[in-house]
Structure formats: structure tokens, C-alpha cells
Amino acid sequence: MPDTAALLAAASEQQGLGNALRILLIAGAALLAWFLLRGYRGNGADDHDND
């Protein structure tokens, strides 16, 4: 994770805070999508294994 922090710091120094916030929003959206899709995938497989 230190590499990510260094990249965010470099991006914020060059263009201000806008690019860093944009990166954080994209990463947060990707994490949220992964979390939601992981939950939906697990529901279908568990129903057949418990019979």
C-alpha cells in the first residue's frame, strides 16, 4: 500500500486534489461493485449444496 499512497501524493502535487479524489472515487466504486457481486454469487451456489 505505500506505493499507492506515493502515487496519490504525486497526483495531488501535480494537479491539485482533483485527480486524487477521482482515483479514490473510482477505487471505491470498484470495491463496492466487487463486494455486491460477491454477495449475489454466493446466494445461488449455497441453495443447492444444503439439500
Secondary structure, 3 states (H helix, E strand, C coil): CHHHHHHHHHHHHHHCCHHHHHHHHHHHHHHHHHHHHHHHHHHHHHHHHCC
